[in-house]
Each structure stands twice: as C-alpha cells, then as structure tokens.
Amino acid sequence: MRAVVVREFGGIEKAALGEMPKPEPKAGEVMIEVHAVSVNFVDLVMMSGTYQFKPTLPFIPGKLPVGIVTAVGAGVTRFKPGDHALLMAESSSFAEFSVMPENQCIKLPPNLPFEEAASMALVYDTAYFALKDRGRIAPGETVLVLGATGGVGLAAIQLAKAFGGKVFAAVSSKSKEDIVRDAGADAIVDLSVPDLHESLRQQVFALTGKKGVDIVVDMLGGDIFDAAVRALAWCGRLIVIGFASGRIPSLKMNYVLVKNIEVSGMQVSDYRKRRPQDMQAAFADIYRLHAEGKLKPLPTKAYPLEQFADALRDIKDRKVRGRIVLKMRS
C-alpha cells in the first residue's frame, strides 16, 4: 500500500512516499480503507523523534484516520464491512489502510463527509475534554481561548458556545478576527497590544466587569500564559494543552493559593488509551451537537497524499487558518 514513511527521525525531508505492507486485522481488530486524515503539528514532533514516545523506525506518521471498514477480525461485534469509522491511531494514518482494536474505533455518522470528519478529529475531542472534564464548564461561564485560530481553538470556541458559555477569542492580529467570530466568539482579546502582561487582564476585566474569566484554554504557553493567569476569576480554571509559542511557562503557586485557581493539563492521547469508553461517549456527544447544527465545519484545506510534504510545511510555517487534511482518494 502507499504510505508516508519515516526511516530516520528529523524534519519533513526525512519522510517519503513509499510502499509498506498492507495490514491485516487480527482478532478483535478493525481495518479501514483510509479516505482522509488530518495533518497536525504533533505529526512534526513525532517525526522529529522528540514526542513523548518514540515510534519504532520505520514508521508511518499521522493520527486518527477516517474511512470505510473493509475487514474485521474474529470477535468484532460493533463494526462490519461498509461502516464508516474513525480509528484512534497514534500513528500509521498517512496510508491507504489502517488497523486498530475495536475499542479504539469510533463509528461515524454515515452522512458525515470524510474530509469533515477528519478535520474534526483530534481537535474537537481535545477541546471537549479540556472544557468538560478538566474545565467543568457550566452554562453562563466565560471562556478565554488562546490560540483561537488553530484547530483546537476553533473547536473550543464552538463547543464552549454549545455548552452555554460566553467566549472571548485571543488573536494576534485583526486580520484573524473574522475566523473566530465566524466560529461564534462573543468578543476579541487582542494579543498584539503593548505590555501584554497588563493589557490582557485589562481587556478581560473590561469584558467581565472586573471579575475575570472562569476558564482559560491555552495552547500557547510562554508570555501569553503568564498574562492569562492574571485574568482568571476567583476559582477560575486554566487548562494547559500545549506550548506553541515555544516557551514552557512556570507558575508561582502563591498566586494559585490566593485566587483559589486550578491549573490542569490536557493530553488527549491518554484518554484514548486509559478511558476509551469516555472517548466513545465524547465523540457521540460531538456528533450529536454537529447533527443539531451547533457545530459547523472548520475551514479546511485538503491536499492529496502525494503533497503530504506541502501540507506539513504549511503546518510548520503556521500558514493554517483552521485545518489541513490529506485525501487518500478522490
């Protein structure tokens, strides 16, 4: 089968389109013919060999492919050939076929287009657990989304609105305001203003009557994390998802104590591994909200598999407004 193959850890140039053996489902496994898969920053981290676990070389990158079930192993009861499925694969997804255990497979609504399902994967589930599990969002609460124009950020805006929250989207330039407002943001927080350490809190206080926000969803870290902590309300919750700005921040715990705030991490891969039943329930809820019209397609740019390197470079160079997807088939 055709696949993107990494034979040596490093940059995008270390990956090449090649041939790999087609997998076959063992007992309890489901195989799909992959139709689409999202491209994510984490793919670059895994390809570099600096991810939290190193795959065995050679390996196929790519997470959470979607497609049509072509075969199932002995003992599989929830899937049959012809079903549409999302596989909770940590890698091996930039390929024409992929296999996972049944409990790591999600049944897709049959009318959900594959490109749209792929663009939702990894970002809606991440935002869902950040808001629901770590943030314990309640109707009427305020949410500040950092990194709001990325996939997780846009998903967090839509989900927070669906859960009854009021959302402030933090953007680095006015040219990005349209995409977050289209996702449902109630107000904009400008990250390009001078003295962000003070001005971010001032902007949030102006929007909340000096109360601060109940929840911060942070994909950026660095100086923006430092400023956002100061914008939390009493008993506020800050969820750390990533450090796209480059610096892993630290926090003085006396501030946590005085304001009764919580800072928690959100690493979605462990939910797939440790609590697959919760992941099944989360996607069922996400697809329900989508069917009800409370979630809408994210801006998505699709590339054919042959142009995987261009897709990865767009991710690396931050040319993304929304999502990038690889299409395996027309």
VENZI-V325443 format. One record per pair of residues at least 6 apart in sequence whose ideal C-beta (glycine too) atoms are under 7 Angstrom apart, sorted by the first residue. I is the first residue (numbers start at 1). GAP is how many residues later the second one is. D is the distance in Angstrom with one decimal. If there is no record, write none. Layout:
i=I gap=GAP d=D
i=I gap=GAP d=D
This chain:
i=1 gap=18 d=7.0
i=1 gap=19 d=6.0
i=1 gap=21 d=4.4
i=1 gap=94 d=5.9
i=1 gap=95 d=4.2
i=1 gap=96 d=5.3
i=2 gap=15 d=6.5
i=2 gap=17 d=6.6
i=2 gap=94 d=5.3
i=2 gap=303 d=6.6
i=3 gap=15 d=6.6
i=3 gap=17 d=4.4
i=3 gap=57 d=4.8
i=3 gap=91 d=6.2
i=3 gap=92 d=3.6
i=3 gap=93 d=6.8
i=4 gap=11 d=5.4
i=4 gap=13 d=5.9
i=4 gap=56 d=6.1
i=4 gap=57 d=6.1
i=4 gap=90 d=3.8
i=4 gap=304 d=5.1
i=5 gap=10 d=6.8
i=5 gap=11 d=6.0
i=5 gap=13 d=4.5
i=5 gap=15 d=6.1
i=5 gap=53 d=5.3
i=5 gap=55 d=6.2
i=6 gap=8 d=5.9
i=6 gap=9 d=4.9
i=6 gap=41 d=5.4
i=6 gap=51 d=7.0
i=6 gap=52 d=6.2
i=6 gap=53 d=5.6
i=6 gap=55 d=6.0
i=7 gap=50 d=6.0
i=7 gap=51 d=4.4
i=8 gap=6 d=5.0
i=8 gap=49 d=6.9
i=9 gap=38 d=6.9
i=9 gap=39 d=6.0
i=9 gap=40 d=3.1
i=10 gap=38 d=6.5
i=12 gap=297 d=5.4
i=12 gap=300 d=4.9
i=12 gap=301 d=6.2
i=14 gap=33 d=6.8
i=15 gap=32 d=6.2
i=15 gap=46 d=7.0
i=17 gap=288 d=7.0
i=17 gap=289 d=6.4
i=17 gap=291 d=6.9
i=20 gap=40 d=6.4
i=20 gap=75 d=6.6
i=22 gap=75 d=5.4
i=23 gap=8 d=6.4
i=23 gap=74 d=5.9
i=23 gap=76 d=4.3
i=25 gap=6 d=4.4
i=25 gap=46 d=5.3
i=25 gap=47 d=5.9
i=25 gap=48 d=4.0
i=25 gap=74 d=5.3
i=26 gap=47 d=5.1
i=27 gap=46 d=4.6
i=27 gap=47 d=4.4
i=27 gap=48 d=5.3
i=28 gap=45 d=5.6
i=28 gap=47 d=5.0
i=28 gap=48 d=6.3
i=28 gap=73 d=5.6
i=28 gap=74 d=5.6
i=29 gap=44 d=4.4
i=29 gap=70 d=5.2
i=29 gap=71 d=6.6
i=29 gap=72 d=5.6
i=29 gap=73 d=6.8
i=30 gap=39 d=6.0
i=30 gap=42 d=5.3
i=30 gap=46 d=6.0
i=30 gap=49 d=4.9
i=30 gap=55 d=6.4
i=30 gap=69 d=6.9
i=30 gap=70 d=6.2
i=30 gap=72 d=5.5
i=30 gap=75 d=4.8
i=31 gap=39 d=5.6
i=31 gap=40 d=4.7
i=31 gap=66 d=6.1
i=31 gap=68 d=4.6
i=32 gap=33 d=6.7
i=32 gap=35 d=4.0
i=32 gap=36 d=6.1
i=32 gap=37 d=5.5
i=32 gap=38 d=6.6
i=32 gap=53 d=5.4
i=32 gap=55 d=6.1
i=32 gap=65 d=6.9
i=32 gap=66 d=5.8
i=33 gap=34 d=4.9
i=33 gap=35 d=5.1
i=33 gap=37 d=5.0
i=33 gap=63 d=6.8
i=33 gap=64 d=5.9
i=34 gap=31 d=4.4
i=34 gap=33 d=4.4
i=34 gap=59 d=6.7
i=34 gap=61 d=6.2
i=34 gap=62 d=5.9
i=34 gap=63 d=6.3
i=34 gap=64 d=5.5
i=34 gap=294 d=4.9
i=35 gap=31 d=6.2
i=35 gap=32 d=4.3
i=35 gap=33 d=6.8
i=35 gap=79 d=4.1
i=35 gap=293 d=5.7
i=35 gap=294 d=5.7
i=36 gap=30 d=5.5
i=36 gap=78 d=4.3
i=36 gap=79 d=5.0
i=36 gap=82 d=3.8
i=36 gap=289 d=5.3
i=36 gap=290 d=6.8
i=36 gap=291 d=5.5
i=36 gap=292 d=6.7
i=37 gap=25 d=5.1
i=37 gap=27 d=6.8
i=37 gap=28 d=4.2
i=37 gap=29 d=7.0
i=37 gap=56 d=4.6
i=37 gap=57 d=6.3
i=37 gap=81 d=5.5
i=37 gap=288 d=6.9
i=37 gap=289 d=5.3
i=38 gap=26 d=6.6
i=38 gap=80 d=4.9
i=38 gap=81 d=5.9
i=38 gap=83 d=5.6
i=38 gap=84 d=5.9
i=38 gap=285 d=6.0
i=38 gap=287 d=5.4
i=39 gap=272 d=4.6
i=39 gap=273 d=6.3
i=39 gap=276 d=5.7
i=39 gap=285 d=4.4
i=39 gap=286 d=6.8
i=39 gap=287 d=6.0
i=40 gap=23 d=6.5
i=40 gap=82 d=5.9
i=40 gap=275 d=6.9
i=41 gap=274 d=5.6
i=42 gap=21 d=6.9
i=43 gap=18 d=4.9
i=43 gap=19 d=6.1
i=43 gap=20 d=7.0
i=43 gap=269 d=6.7
i=44 gap=268 d=6.3
i=44 gap=271 d=6.4
i=44 gap=272 d=5.9
i=45 gap=6 d=4.8
i=46 gap=9 d=6.7
i=46 gap=15 d=5.8
i=46 gap=45 d=6.5
i=47 gap=14 d=5.5
i=55 gap=36 d=5.3
i=59 gap=32 d=5.7
i=60 gap=31 d=6.2
i=60 gap=32 d=4.5
i=60 gap=34 d=5.6
i=60 gap=35 d=5.0
i=61 gap=30 d=5.7
i=61 gap=33 d=5.5
i=62 gap=29 d=6.5
i=62 gap=30 d=6.9
i=62 gap=31 d=3.1
i=62 gap=32 d=3.7
i=63 gap=26 d=6.1
i=63 gap=27 d=6.1
i=63 gap=28 d=6.8
i=63 gap=30 d=5.7
i=63 gap=59 d=5.8
i=64 gap=22 d=6.1
i=64 gap=23 d=6.7
i=64 gap=24 d=6.4
i=64 gap=25 d=6.3
i=64 gap=29 d=6.5
i=64 gap=57 d=3.9
i=64 gap=58 d=5.2
i=65 gap=22 d=5.5
i=65 gap=24 d=6.3
i=65 gap=28 d=3.9
i=65 gap=33 d=4.9
i=66 gap=20 d=4.9
i=66 gap=42 d=6.4
i=66 gap=48 d=5.2
i=66 gap=51 d=4.5
i=66 gap=52 d=5.0
i=66 gap=55 d=6.7
i=67 gap=18 d=7.0
i=67 gap=47 d=6.7
i=68 gap=14 d=6.6
i=68 gap=16 d=6.1
i=69 gap=10 d=5.2
i=69 gap=11 d=6.7
i=69 gap=12 d=5.4
i=69 gap=13 d=6.4
i=69 gap=14 d=4.4
i=69 gap=16 d=5.4
i=70 gap=11 d=5.9
i=71 gap=10 d=6.4
i=72 gap=7 d=5.5
i=72 gap=8 d=6.6
i=76 gap=26 d=5.0
i=78 gap=24 d=6.1
i=78 gap=29 d=6.9
i=79 gap=6 d=6.3
i=79 gap=23 d=6.6
i=79 gap=26 d=6.3
i=79 gap=28 d=7.0
i=83 gap=24 d=6.2
i=84 gap=24 d=4.0
i=84 gap=26 d=5.7
i=85 gap=20 d=5.1
i=85 gap=21 d=6.5
i=85 gap=22 d=6.0
i=85 gap=23 d=6.0
i=86 gap=20 d=4.2
i=86 gap=22 d=5.7
i=86 gap=31 d=6.3
i=86 gap=35 d=5.8
i=87 gap=11 d=5.4
i=87 gap=13 d=4.3
i=87 gap=17 d=6.6
i=87 gap=18 d=5.6
i=88 gap=12 d=6.2
i=88 gap=16 d=4.0
i=88 gap=17 d=7.0
i=88 gap=184 d=4.6
i=88 gap=191 d=6.8
i=89 gap=9 d=5.7
i=89 gap=11 d=5.5
i=90 gap=179 d=6.3
i=92 gap=6 d=5.6
i=94 gap=214 d=6.1
i=94 gap=232 d=6.3
i=96 gap=232 d=5.7
i=103 gap=173 d=4.8
i=104 gap=168 d=6.6
i=104 gap=172 d=6.1
i=106 gap=174 d=6.4
i=106 gap=177 d=4.8
i=108 gap=9 d=5.4
i=109 gap=178 d=5.4
i=109 gap=182 d=6.8
i=115 gap=185 d=6.2
i=115 gap=187 d=5.7
i=115 gap=210 d=5.3
i=115 gap=212 d=6.7
i=116 gap=181 d=5.2
i=118 gap=207 d=4.8
i=119 gap=178 d=6.9
i=119 gap=179 d=5.1
i=119 gap=181 d=4.4
i=119 gap=204 d=4.1
i=119 gap=206 d=5.6
i=123 gap=28 d=3.8
i=123 gap=29 d=4.7
i=123 gap=32 d=4.4
i=124 gap=31 d=4.6
i=124 gap=35 d=6.9
i=124 gap=162 d=5.0
i=125 gap=143 d=5.8
i=125 gap=154 d=6.6
i=125 gap=157 d=5.7
i=125 gap=158 d=6.5
i=126 gap=26 d=5.1
i=126 gap=115 d=6.5
i=126 gap=140 d=6.8
i=126 gap=142 d=4.5
i=127 gap=25 d=5.4
i=127 gap=28 d=4.0
i=127 gap=29 d=4.0
i=127 gap=32 d=5.2
i=128 gap=31 d=5.9
i=128 gap=154 d=4.9
i=128 gap=158 d=6.1
i=129 gap=137 d=6.2
i=129 gap=139 d=6.0
i=129 gap=142 d=5.7
i=129 gap=153 d=6.6
i=130 gap=26 d=6.7
i=130 gap=87 d=5.5
i=130 gap=109 d=4.6
i=130 gap=111 d=6.1
i=130 gap=136 d=4.5
i=131 gap=6 d=4.7
i=131 gap=25 d=6.5
i=131 gap=28 d=5.7
i=131 gap=29 d=5.9
i=131 gap=32 d=6.4
i=134 gap=105 d=4.7
i=134 gap=130 d=4.7
i=134 gap=132 d=5.2
i=135 gap=80 d=4.6
i=135 gap=102 d=5.0
i=135 gap=104 d=5.5
i=136 gap=101 d=7.0
i=137 gap=6 d=6.9
i=137 gap=23 d=6.5
i=137 gap=26 d=5.0
i=137 gap=28 d=5.6
i=137 gap=78 d=6.1
i=139 gap=24 d=6.9
i=139 gap=25 d=3.1
i=140 gap=24 d=6.3
i=141 gap=24 d=5.3
i=141 gap=73 d=4.0
i=141 gap=74 d=6.3
i=142 gap=23 d=6.7
i=142 gap=24 d=4.9
i=142 gap=26 d=6.8
i=142 gap=66 d=5.9
i=142 gap=71 d=4.5
i=142 gap=72 d=5.1
i=143 gap=17 d=4.4
i=143 gap=22 d=4.8
i=143 gap=24 d=5.0
i=143 gap=70 d=6.6
i=143 gap=71 d=6.9
i=143 gap=72 d=4.6
i=143 gap=74 d=6.6
i=144 gap=24 d=4.8
i=144 gap=26 d=6.4
i=144 gap=45 d=6.6
i=144 gap=60 d=6.4
i=144 gap=69 d=4.4
i=144 gap=72 d=4.7
i=144 gap=84 d=6.4
i=144 gap=87 d=6.5
i=145 gap=8 d=5.2
i=145 gap=11 d=4.9
i=145 gap=12 d=5.6
i=145 gap=22 d=6.3
i=145 gap=24 d=5.3
i=145 gap=25 d=6.5
i=145 gap=72 d=5.0
i=146 gap=24 d=4.8
i=146 gap=70 d=6.8
i=146 gap=71 d=6.6
i=146 gap=72 d=4.6
i=146 gap=73 d=6.1
i=146 gap=74 d=4.8
i=146 gap=78 d=5.7
i=146 gap=82 d=6.2
i=147 gap=6 d=4.6
i=147 gap=72 d=3.5
i=147 gap=73 d=4.9
i=147 gap=97 d=6.0
i=148 gap=6 d=7.0
i=148 gap=9 d=6.3
i=148 gap=21 d=3.8
i=148 gap=22 d=5.6
i=148 gap=23 d=5.9
i=148 gap=32 d=4.8
i=148 gap=37 d=6.9
i=149 gap=22 d=6.2
i=149 gap=27 d=4.9
i=149 gap=30 d=5.5
i=149 gap=31 d=6.2
i=149 gap=172 d=6.2
i=150 gap=69 d=6.3
i=150 gap=170 d=7.0
i=151 gap=147 d=6.5
i=151 gap=171 d=6.6
i=151 gap=172 d=4.9
i=152 gap=67 d=5.7
i=152 gap=89 d=6.2
i=153 gap=66 d=6.3
i=154 gap=29 d=4.8
i=154 gap=144 d=5.4
i=154 gap=168 d=6.3
i=156 gap=61 d=4.9
i=157 gap=10 d=5.1
i=157 gap=12 d=5.9
i=157 gap=23 d=6.2
i=157 gap=26 d=4.3
i=157 gap=27 d=5.4
i=157 gap=28 d=5.3
i=158 gap=25 d=5.5
i=158 gap=26 d=5.7
i=158 gap=137 d=5.1
i=160 gap=7 d=4.9
i=161 gap=6 d=5.9
i=161 gap=23 d=4.3
i=162 gap=127 d=5.1
i=162 gap=132 d=4.3
i=162 gap=133 d=6.5
i=166 gap=20 d=5.1
i=167 gap=17 d=6.6
i=167 gap=18 d=5.1
i=167 gap=19 d=5.4
i=168 gap=17 d=6.9
i=168 gap=18 d=6.7
i=168 gap=19 d=4.9
i=168 gap=21 d=5.2
i=168 gap=36 d=6.8
i=168 gap=39 d=6.0
i=168 gap=45 d=6.7
i=169 gap=11 d=3.7
i=169 gap=16 d=3.8
i=169 gap=19 d=5.9
i=169 gap=20 d=6.9
i=170 gap=19 d=4.3
i=170 gap=21 d=5.3
i=171 gap=6 d=5.9
i=171 gap=9 d=6.1
i=171 gap=17 d=6.1
i=171 gap=19 d=6.9
i=171 gap=20 d=6.4
i=172 gap=19 d=4.8
i=172 gap=20 d=5.5
i=173 gap=19 d=5.8
i=177 gap=11 d=5.4
i=179 gap=120 d=6.5
i=179 gap=142 d=5.6
i=179 gap=143 d=7.0
i=187 gap=20 d=5.4
i=189 gap=11 d=6.5
i=189 gap=14 d=5.0
i=189 gap=15 d=6.5
i=190 gap=13 d=6.7
i=191 gap=33 d=6.4
i=193 gap=6 d=4.6
i=196 gap=27 d=6.2
i=196 gap=28 d=6.9
i=196 gap=31 d=5.0
i=197 gap=29 d=6.5
i=197 gap=30 d=5.1
i=200 gap=27 d=4.0
i=200 gap=28 d=6.3
i=200 gap=31 d=5.7
i=201 gap=26 d=6.8
i=201 gap=29 d=4.7
i=201 gap=30 d=4.5
i=204 gap=8 d=6.1
i=204 gap=9 d=5.6
i=204 gap=27 d=4.0
i=205 gap=7 d=6.7
i=211 gap=22 d=5.1
i=212 gap=19 d=5.5
i=212 gap=20 d=5.2
i=212 gap=21 d=3.6
i=212 gap=24 d=6.2
i=213 gap=18 d=5.9
i=213 gap=19 d=6.2
i=213 gap=20 d=6.0
i=213 gap=23 d=6.3
i=214 gap=19 d=5.5
i=214 gap=22 d=5.5
i=214 gap=23 d=7.0
i=215 gap=21 d=6.7
i=215 gap=22 d=5.2
i=216 gap=12 d=4.9
i=216 gap=16 d=6.3
i=216 gap=22 d=4.4
i=217 gap=22 d=5.3
i=217 gap=24 d=6.7
i=218 gap=7 d=5.6
i=218 gap=10 d=6.2
i=218 gap=20 d=6.3
i=218 gap=21 d=6.7
i=218 gap=22 d=5.6
i=218 gap=23 d=6.3
i=219 gap=22 d=4.7
i=219 gap=23 d=4.5
i=219 gap=25 d=5.5
i=220 gap=24 d=5.2
i=220 gap=25 d=4.6
i=221 gap=21 d=6.9
i=221 gap=22 d=3.4
i=221 gap=24 d=5.2
i=221 gap=26 d=5.9
i=221 gap=27 d=5.9
i=221 gap=28 d=5.2
i=222 gap=21 d=6.9
i=222 gap=23 d=3.5
i=222 gap=24 d=6.3
i=222 gap=25 d=4.0
i=222 gap=27 d=6.1
i=224 gap=21 d=6.1
i=225 gap=24 d=4.2
i=226 gap=23 d=5.8
i=228 gap=10 d=6.8
i=229 gap=9 d=6.3
i=229 gap=22 d=6.5
i=229 gap=26 d=6.6
i=232 gap=6 d=6.2
i=232 gap=27 d=6.4
i=232 gap=29 d=5.1
i=234 gap=25 d=5.7
i=234 gap=26 d=5.8
i=235 gap=25 d=4.8
i=235 gap=26 d=6.8
i=236 gap=25 d=4.9
i=237 gap=24 d=7.0
i=237 gap=25 d=4.6
i=237 gap=27 d=7.0
i=238 gap=23 d=6.7
i=238 gap=25 d=4.8
i=239 gap=25 d=5.7
i=239 gap=27 d=5.0
i=240 gap=23 d=6.6
i=240 gap=25 d=5.0
i=240 gap=26 d=6.6
i=241 gap=25 d=5.0
i=251 gap=12 d=6.3
i=256 gap=7 d=6.6
i=271 gap=7 d=6.2
i=271 gap=8 d=5.5
i=272 gap=7 d=5.4
i=289 gap=6 d=5.0
i=298 gap=24 d=4.7
i=298 gap=25 d=5.0
i=299 gap=22 d=5.5
i=299 gap=23 d=3.1
i=299 gap=24 d=6.9
i=300 gap=22 d=5.9
i=300 gap=23 d=4.6
i=300 gap=25 d=5.6
i=301 gap=23 d=5.3
i=302 gap=23 d=4.8
i=302 gap=25 d=5.1
i=303 gap=7 d=6.1
i=303 gap=8 d=4.4
i=303 gap=21 d=6.8
i=303 gap=23 d=5.6
i=303 gap=24 d=7.0
i=304 gap=23 d=5.6
i=305 gap=21 d=5.5
i=305 gap=23 d=5.5
i=308 gap=18 d=6.0
i=311 gap=13 d=5.0
i=311 gap=15 d=6.1
i=314 gap=6 d=5.9
i=314 gap=10 d=5.9
i=315 gap=9 d=6.3
